[in-house]
Amino acid sequence: MKKMALVSASLLALLALPTAQAMAEGKHLTVVHYSPPRAGWAMESIDAYVMTRFGCIETLTKYDGDNRLVPGLAESWSQTGDMTWDFKLRQNVKFQDGAPFNADAVVAALNHVLTVPTPSRSIGPKTVSKVEALDPFTIRITTPKPSQLLPYRMAAPSAGILSPAAYGKTINVFGTCTGPFRFASEVPKQSLAIVRNDDYWGDKAKLAKVDVRWVIDAGTRVAQLRSGEAELVMEVPVALAYGLNADKSKVVAAVPIPRIQTMIFNHQRKPFDNPLVRRAIQSALDVTAISEGVYEGYAEPASGPFAPGQPWRPDLKPVAQDLDKAKALLAEAGVDPATLKIDMPVYNDRPDLPDIALVIQQQLQALGLTVNLRVANYAGIEPDLIDGKFDISFLSRNPLTDMADPSAYLASDYGCGGSQNFSKFCDKAFDEALAVASNAATEQERYAGYEKLGRRLEEEAIAVFVVHPKQIDAHSTKLKNFKTDPLGYKLLTTEMDIE
């Protein structure tokens, strides 16, 4: 009988094993994200971030949890000349469509992003002049001038590597990645279906299926978490975070990130080309009150563009409101506040920006200025930003989005001809100092150069840096091992699990 019982127990265990495996293999997560892909999966666009966040495309280099550069699809890299870097590729990788991963595929992928009409801020003809295969698993990248930052650029989402079959008139990202997850299908601007890549070269993901919903309205996102329709929602507004904190079945994850909410001036419109006027408006603001009032503890008042803890941050205090100083600066500039009518468009894709703008409108009215605040989504505001049809506006930017070094941000937002330089600030001395800093041989020299540039932006009120908001996401307690990536590169990981 004892032997029979042991055999029965063993049979039961064997019968239970497939069920347990099926449960593990069938783990399903629903994510509600705030921003759908908008550019047909173009690698040079913001859509590339969606591809990396959801575990599809991978890059030659990548960042670990401490923002340190580590191997990705390249096992190693070395500078072989003043303007050349060689990358040794992994040999145990294959694309999800079965195509071989090798030097020829990588060269084709990188050459695609180098030849598009509007290159990304991270990688383009200004930063990379040539990509070639040296052998089946070694590539050489040549830069137009000496660059210490080339390996950092290779970690940018726009430098992601897809199968040769992905590149045509449009990008086909479905089944052409190398990552731990595979994009299966989409309903444009509504949803994205993702499945685990069981042939992944690295650790196998715990989640078998992920459904992504694109929901712009923050209230709707949070409602889907509350109802159990979703287990993870991104970008929770401060006003809704407190309510979720009271729900013991939910977790509010508020993490400091490098993001900066910035008030920009149109430097091509008078009187905002005058630093006295810009400093006057800067002096009329109380950024600490904005941080405390609008964000209720979920933000830090800014003092320059760089977040606390970054090694290149200038040692400055946040702007303190001083209306007497503001009035004196306007008088020195010969500007009568009663005659200054300010056009201030702001986009509401980030719901905190209109709240900031409303407070600033009130603070500037205390100076005697007339402010016309108009709110629309980014698609409605962007043409005016590009064409310079505004006096003052707002941008929400992460200075480390392009790479974990602020040089790309400084060039795009404040360099002459920068792709995000809506303020049209242009100063050759600034550009030259940035070039020297970004190409310095040591980190210490680079960081010192960035610190000087950040100090100049603040002290000359080239822009007004308002707050560093925290990233607020929320999820069910059933979701395990979720971590907010400060750079915004990663969301799904192989470690994430759900009960």
Residue pairs with C-beta under 8 A, 6 or more apart in sequence:
24 206
25 208
26 208
26 209
27 206
27 207
27 208
27 209
27 497
27 498
28 207
28 208
28 209
28 210
28 211
28 498
29 207
29 209
29 210
29 211
29 231
29 232
29 479
29 496
29 498
30 210
30 211
30 212
30 213
30 224
30 229
30 230
30 231
30 232
31 210
31 211
31 212
31 213
31 230
31 231
31 232
31 233
31 234
31 491
31 492
32 212
32 213
32 215
32 221
32 224
32 225
32 230
32 232
32 233
32 234
33 212
33 213
33 214
33 215
33 234
33 491
34 214
34 215
34 216
34 218
34 221
34 234
34 235
34 349
35 46
35 50
35 214
35 216
35 349
36 50
36 188
36 189
36 190
36 214
37 46
37 47
37 50
38 45
38 46
38 47
38 189
39 45
39 46
39 47
40 47
40 170
40 171
41 47
41 51
41 170
41 171
41 172
41 173
42 48
42 116
42 170
42 171
43 112
43 113
43 116
43 120
43 158
43 160
43 162
43 171
44 113
44 116
44 118
44 119
44 120
44 124
44 158
45 120
48 57
48 120
48 156
48 157
48 158
48 160
49 157
49 401
49 488
49 489
50 192
51 57
51 157
51 160
51 173
51 177
51 183
52 58
52 59
52 157
52 160
52 489
52 490
53 485
53 488
53 489
53 490
53 491
53 492
54 181
54 183
54 192
54 194
54 210
54 212
54 491
54 492
55 179
55 180
55 181
55 194
55 205
55 490
55 491
55 492
55 493
55 494
56 173
56 177
56 179
56 181
56 182
56 183
56 194
57 157
57 160
57 161
57 162
57 173
57 177
57 178
57 179
58 72
58 73
58 160
58 161
58 177
58 178
58 179
59 72
59 73
59 154
59 155
59 156
59 157
59 159
59 160
59 161
60 72
60 73
60 74
60 77
60 87
60 89
60 106
60 154
60 155
60 159
60 161
61 69
61 70
61 71
61 72
61 74
61 77
61 151
61 152
61 154
61 155
62 69
62 70
62 71
62 72
62 155
62 489
63 69
63 70
63 155
63 404
63 487
63 489
64 70
65 483
67 400
67 404
67 486
67 487
69 151
69 152
69 155
69 404
72 155
73 89
73 90
73 93
73 101
73 106
73 161
73 178
74 87
74 88
74 89
74 90
74 154
75 88
75 89
75 90
76 87
76 88
77 85
77 86
77 87
77 88
77 151
77 154
78 85
78 86
79 85
80 86
80 140
82 146
83 129
83 142
83 143
83 144
83 145
83 146
83 147
84 140
84 141
84 142
84 143
85 140
85 141
85 143
85 150
85 151
86 134
86 138
86 139
86 140
86 141
87 106
87 138
87 139
87 140
87 141
87 154
88 137
88 138
89 101
89 102
89 103
89 106
89 137
89 138
89 139
90 101
90 137
90 201
91 137
92 201
93 101
93 178
93 201
94 100
94 101
94 178
94 199
94 201
95 101
95 105
95 162
95 163
95 176
95 177
95 178
96 163
96 175
96 176
96 177
96 178
96 182
96 197
96 199
97 163
97 165
97 175
97 176
99 105
99 163
99 164
99 165
101 161
101 178
102 136
102 137
103 133
103 134
103 135
103 136
103 137
103 138
103 139
104 133
104 136
105 161
105 163
105 164
106 131
106 133
106 139
106 161
107 131
107 132
107 133
107 139
108 164
108 167
109 160
109 161
109 162
109 164
109 167
110 123
110 128
110 131
110 139
110 141
110 159
110 161
111 131
112 167
113 119
113 120
113 123
113 124
113 158
113 159
114 123
114 124
114 125
114 128
114 131
118 419
119 125
119 126
120 156
120 158
120 402
121 402
121 408
121 411
121 412
121 419
121 420
122 153
122 156
122 158
122 159
122 402
122 403
122 408
123 153
123 154
123 156
123 158
123 159
125 144
126 144
127 143
127 144
127 147
127 150
127 153
128 141
128 142
128 143
128 144
128 150
128 153
129 142
129 143
129 144
130 140
130 141
130 142
131 139
131 140
131 141
131 142
132 139
132 140
132 142
133 139
133 140
134 140
141 150
141 154
143 150
145 439
146 439
147 438
147 439
148 438
148 439
148 440
148 441
148 446
149 403
149 405
149 407
149 438
149 439
152 403
152 404
152 405
153 159
153 403
153 408
155 403
155 404
155 489
156 402
156 403
157 489
160 177
161 178
162 171
162 173
162 176
162 177
163 176
163 177
165 172
165 176
166 172
166 173
166 176
173 183
174 182
174 183
174 184
174 185
174 186
175 182
175 183
175 184
177 183
177 197
178 200
178 201
179 197
179 200
180 196
180 197
180 200
180 202
180 203
180 204
180 205
180 492
180 493
180 494
181 194
181 195
181 196
181 197
181 205
181 207
181 210
181 492
182 194
182 195
182 196
182 197
183 192
183 193
183 194
184 193
184 194
184 195
185 192
185 193
186 192
186 193
189 214
190 213
190 214
191 211
191 212
191 213
191 214
192 211
192 212
192 214
193 209
193 210
193 211
193 212
194 209
194 210
194 211
194 212
194 492
195 208
195 209
195 210
196 204
196 205
196 207
196 208
196 209
197 205
198 204
200 494
202 494
203 494
204 494
205 492
205 493
205 494
205 496
206 494
206 495
206 496
206 497
207 492
207 496
207 497
207 498
210 492
213 224
213 230
215 221
215 224
216 349
216 377
218 235
218 236
218 237
218 240
218 351
219 240
221 230
221 233
221 234
221 235
221 236
222 233
222 236
222 240
222 244
222 474
224 230
224 233
225 231
225 232
225 233
225 244
225 250
225 474
225 475
225 476
226 244
226 247
226 250
228 476
231 475
231 476
231 478
231 479
231 498
232 473
232 474
232 475
232 476
232 479
232 482
233 473
233 474
233 475
234 473
234 491
235 350
235 471
235 472
235 473
236 244
236 252
236 472
236 473
236 474
237 351
237 352
237 472
238 294
238 295
238 296
238 298
238 352
238 472
241 252
241 254
241 298
241 472
241 474
242 296
244 250
244 252
244 474
245 252
248 477
249 476
249 477
250 474
250 475
250 476
250 477
251 474
251 475
251 476
251 477
251 479
252 472
252 473
252 474
253 471
253 472
253 473
253 474
253 475
253 482
253 484
254 298
254 470
254 471
254 472
255 470
255 471
255 484
255 486
256 300
256 307
256 308
256 309
256 468
256 470
256 471
256 486
257 307
257 398
257 468
257 469
257 470
257 471
257 484
257 486
257 488
258 306
258 307
258 310
258 398
258 399
258 400
258 468
258 486
258 487
259 307
259 396
259 397
259 398
259 468
259 469
259 471
260 302
260 305
260 306
260 307
260 396
260 397
260 398
260 399
260 465
260 466
260 467
260 468
261 302
261 352
261 353
261 356
261 394
261 395
261 396
261 465
261 466
261 467
261 468
261 469
262 305
262 394
262 395
262 396
262 397
262 463
262 464
262 465
262 466
263 285
263 356
263 360
263 392
263 393
263 394
263 463
263 464
263 465
263 466
264 392
264 393
264 394
264 395
264 422
264 423
264 463
265 272
265 278
265 281
265 391
265 392
265 423
265 461
265 462
265 463
265 464
266 272
266 388
266 390
266 391
266 392
266 393
266 422
266 423
266 424
267 273
267 423
267 424
267 425
267 426
267 462
268 388
268 424
269 388
269 391
271 277
271 333
271 335
271 340
272 278
272 391
272 392
274 333
274 335
275 460
275 461
276 329
276 330
276 332
276 333
277 329
277 330
277 333
277 335
278 460
278 461
278 462
278 464
279 329
279 460
279 461
280 325
280 326
280 327
280 329
280 330
280 333
280 335
280 367
281 326
281 364
281 367
281 369
281 392
281 461
281 464
282 319
282 461
282 464
283 319
283 321
283 322
283 323
283 325
283 326
283 329
284 321
284 323
284 326
284 363
284 364
284 366
284 367
284 369
285 319
285 321
285 360
285 363
285 364
285 464
285 466
286 319
286 320
286 321
286 363
287 301
287 302
287 318
287 319
287 465
287 466
287 467
288 301
288 318
288 320
289 321
289 359
290 301
290 356
290 359
290 360
290 466
290 467
291 299
291 300
291 301
291 467
293 359
294 352
294 355
294 356
294 359
294 467
295 352
295 467
295 469
295 470
298 469
298 470
298 472
299 467
299 468
299 469
299 470
300 307
300 308
300 467
300 468
301 318
301 466
301 467
301 468
302 318
302 465
302 466
302 467
302 468
303 314
303 316
303 317
303 318
303 319
303 458
303 465
304 313
304 314
304 316
304 454
304 455
304 457
304 458
304 465
305 399
305 406
305 409
305 454
305 457
305 458
305 463
305 465
306 312
306 313
306 314
306 399
306 406
306 450
306 454
307 313
307 399
307 468
308 468
310 406
311 443
311 447
312 406
312 446
312 447
312 448
312 450
312 451
312 454
313 451
313 454
314 451
314 452
314 454
314 455
314 458
316 455
316 458
316 459
319 464
321 363
323 366
323 367
326 367
327 337
327 367
330 336
330 337
330 367
337 367
337 368
337 369
338 368
340 369
340 370
341 369
341 370
341 371
341 372
342 364
342 369
342 370
342 371
342 372
342 391
342 392
343 372
343 374
343 389
343 390
343 391
343 392
344 357
344 360
344 361
344 371
344 372
344 373
344 374
344 390
344 391
344 392
344 393
345 374
345 375
345 376
345 381
345 384
345 385
345 390
345 393
346 353
346 354
346 356
346 357
346 373
346 374
346 375
346 381
346 393
346 394
347 353
347 375
347 376
347 377
347 378
347 380
347 381
347 382
347 394
348 354
348 375
348 376
348 377
349 377
349 378
350 396
352 469
353 394
353 396
354 375
356 394
356 466
356 467
357 373
357 375
357 394
358 373
360 371
360 466
361 371
361 373
364 371
365 371
371 392
381 393
383 389
384 390
384 393
385 393
385 422
386 422
388 422
388 424
393 422
395 413
395 420
395 422
397 409
397 413
397 420
398 409
398 487
398 488
399 406
399 409
399 410
400 406
400 409
400 486
400 487
401 409
401 487
401 488
402 408
402 409
402 412
404 487
405 438
405 446
406 450
406 454
407 434
407 437
407 438
407 446
407 450
410 434
410 450
410 453
411 418
411 431
411 434
411 438
412 418
412 419
412 420
412 421
413 420
413 421
413 423
414 421
414 423
414 425
414 430
414 453
414 457
414 462
414 463
415 421
415 426
415 430
415 431
415 434
416 426
416 427
416 428
416 431
417 426
423 462
423 463
425 462
425 463
430 453
430 456
433 449
433 452
433 453
434 449
434 453
436 449
437 445
437 446
437 448
437 449
437 450
437 452
437 453
438 446
438 449
440 446
440 449
456 462
457 463
457 465
458 465
471 484
471 486
473 482
473 484
475 482
478 498
478 499
479 496
479 497
479 498
480 496
480 497
480 498
480 499
481 493
481 495
481 496
481 497
482 496
483 493
485 491
